[in-house]
Amino acid sequence: MTRLPDFETTFAVPLSCEECIKDVSTSLYKLNGISNVSADLKSQLISITGNAPPSAIVTAIQDTGRDAILRGSGRAESAAVCILETHSTSVQDHVRGLVRMVQVAPSMTLLDVTLRGVSPGSYNVTIREAGDISQGAASTGRIWDLLQSKQTSPPRPAKGVLGTLEVGQSGLGSVFLDKPLQIWELIGRSIVVSRRQDNFDREDPDTLVGVVARSAGVWDNDKTVCSCSGKTVWEERKEQTAKGML
């Protein structure tokens, strides 16, 4: 099996001393695919080089009793994010998933898909042609590249078919995918994660949709206070976590 390329991610982590750094580093080095961990006590930032999923890195840091906020991933213009929400009116906290994306080679993008609070089962992960989520998944259009893929000889897999994700009885699920995609191709499109493949029901709480947007590369985002709300990144993190953000 070919080893995935390494990429760098930076996380804001509450650190008070060198022992904190050692504690977090020890937890991170237990993950497969971690090549290097470095930390800056003054800036409260930890930089990780390797090919482990960002969601696994966050979990490893949280296992030490600390929280973590992803501050950047990959090079400038090489990262994107998609917040997955249900449009069902029966659900209070609409955010139920997250897709983190980073391009690590000219024709390879890694996608880290995580879900929380959904029903057990197998979920289809697809990129759709449009970024219109006004009617939930139903308004996102066809699977991206589906028609073009059928017109080749022999037919090839559509770029928009990413794969499947299994969710257990806990309502949690994740999958780490590598696909021959470029970040610029994905920006403004939507991602649908659902047990259905089509004929989406807006009121299905387990059909999730979101628009792909650019996110910061490593060292592109050094803000500690939001200029819009005046809240610190940790205050924002607390609010978003309460809404279901992973």
Helices and strands as residue ranges (DSSP letters): E 7-12, H 18-29, E 34-40, E 45-50, H 54-62, E 69-73, E 79-86, E 95-105, E 108-116, E 121-128, G 136-139, H 146-150, E 161-167, E 172-179, H 183-186, E 190-194, E 208-211, E 213-214, H 233-242
